Amino acid sequence: MAKTSVKARARKKPKFSTRIVRRCFRCGRKRGYMRDFNVCRICFRELATRGEIPGIKKAS
């Protein structure tokens, strides 16, 4: 879990466009982020397992 100050800093518009940091909206994690779903890989797996992401299911 990211600190609230880190999350707030990521939400601000950066001075340069290359400095943008995309974070998971649930936990604030910046690594393993999936742009299509706005979540990190860990939260994606949790949501997909519960069936909360439409059109996503386990392969096997």
GIPERA-V407391 format. One line per field, one symbol per residue. ss: DSSP state (@ for helix, = for strand, . for the rest). burial: 1 if it has 24 or more other C-alpha atoms within 12 Angstrom, else 0. A space follows every 50 residues. Layout:
ss=???
burial=???
This chain:
ss=...@@@@@@@@.....@@@.............==....==@@@@@@@@@@ ..........
burial=00000000000000000000111110111100100011111011000000 0000000000
